[in-house]
Protein backbone atom coordinates (compact mmCIF):
# COMPACT_ATOMS: atom_id res chain seq x y z
CA UNK A 1 0.00 0.00 0.00
CA UNK A 2 1.25 3.49 -0.82
CA UNK A 3 1.55 6.64 1.25
CA UNK A 4 0.20 9.99 -0.01
CA UNK A 5 2.85 12.69 0.36
CA UNK A 6 0.57 15.64 1.13
CA UNK A 7 3.47 18.07 1.53
CA UNK A 8 4.61 17.23 -2.03
CA UNK A 9 1.10 17.16 -3.54
CA UNK A 10 -1.25 19.90 -4.76
CA UNK A 11 -4.54 18.93 -3.04
CA UNK A 12 -6.09 22.39 -3.46
CA UNK A 13 -5.35 22.66 -7.18
CA UNK A 14 -8.55 23.33 -9.09
CA UNK A 15 -10.23 21.91 -10.98
CA UNK A 16 -8.20 18.69 -10.61
CA UNK A 17 -6.02 18.14 -7.51
CA UNK A 18 -2.70 16.30 -7.93
CA UNK A 19 -1.36 13.80 -5.43
CA UNK A 20 2.07 12.22 -5.12
CA UNK A 21 2.06 8.70 -3.72
CA UNK A 22 5.13 6.85 -2.47
CA UNK A 23 5.00 3.10 -3.02
CA UNK A 24 7.69 0.88 -1.55
CA UNK A 25 7.82 -2.51 -3.21
CA UNK A 26 10.60 -4.92 -2.20
CA UNK A 27 13.83 -2.92 -2.60
CA UNK A 28 12.41 -0.28 -4.98
CA UNK A 29 10.66 3.04 -4.36
CA UNK A 30 8.11 4.40 -6.81
CA UNK A 31 6.46 7.79 -7.09
CA UNK A 32 2.99 7.82 -8.57
CA UNK A 33 1.31 11.01 -9.77
CA UNK A 34 -2.47 10.81 -9.50
CA UNK A 35 -4.97 13.42 -10.69
CA UNK A 36 -8.38 13.48 -9.06
CA UNK A 37 -11.16 14.33 -11.48
CA UNK A 38 -14.84 14.92 -10.91
CA UNK A 39 -15.81 11.48 -12.21
CA UNK A 40 -12.55 9.51 -12.26
CA UNK A 41 -9.05 9.32 -10.88
CA UNK A 42 -6.20 9.25 -13.39
CA UNK A 43 -2.73 7.78 -13.03
CA UNK A 44 -0.60 10.40 -14.76
CA UNK A 45 2.93 9.10 -14.20
CA UNK A 46 4.82 6.38 -12.38
CA UNK A 47 8.58 6.54 -11.89
CA UNK A 48 11.13 4.50 -10.00
CA UNK A 49 13.43 6.43 -7.68
CA UNK A 50 16.68 5.24 -6.18
CA UNK A 51 16.87 7.84 -3.40
CA UNK A 52 14.98 8.30 -0.21
CA UNK A 53 12.24 10.97 -0.26
CA UNK A 54 14.17 13.14 2.17
CA UNK A 55 17.09 13.27 -0.31
CA UNK A 56 14.98 14.61 -3.19
CA UNK A 57 14.96 18.36 -3.79
CA UNK A 58 11.74 20.39 -3.96
CA UNK A 59 12.59 21.27 -7.58
CA UNK A 60 12.32 17.55 -8.40
CA UNK A 61 8.73 17.49 -7.15
CA UNK A 62 7.87 20.74 -8.94
CA UNK A 63 9.05 19.20 -12.22
CA UNK A 64 7.26 15.94 -11.45
CA UNK A 65 3.97 17.75 -10.76
CA UNK A 66 4.04 20.47 -13.39
CA UNK A 67 5.95 19.17 -16.38
CA UNK A 68 4.62 15.63 -16.47
CA UNK A 69 0.87 16.08 -16.65
CA UNK A 70 -1.48 17.62 -19.17
PyMOL commands that set and color helices and strands:
alter all, ss='L'
color gray80, all
select helices_A, chain A and resi 6-8+53-55+58-66
alter helices_A, ss='H'
color red, helices_A
select strands_A, chain A and resi 3-4+18-25+28-36+41-49
alter strands_A, ss='S'
color yellow, strands_A
deselect
rebuild
show_as cartoon
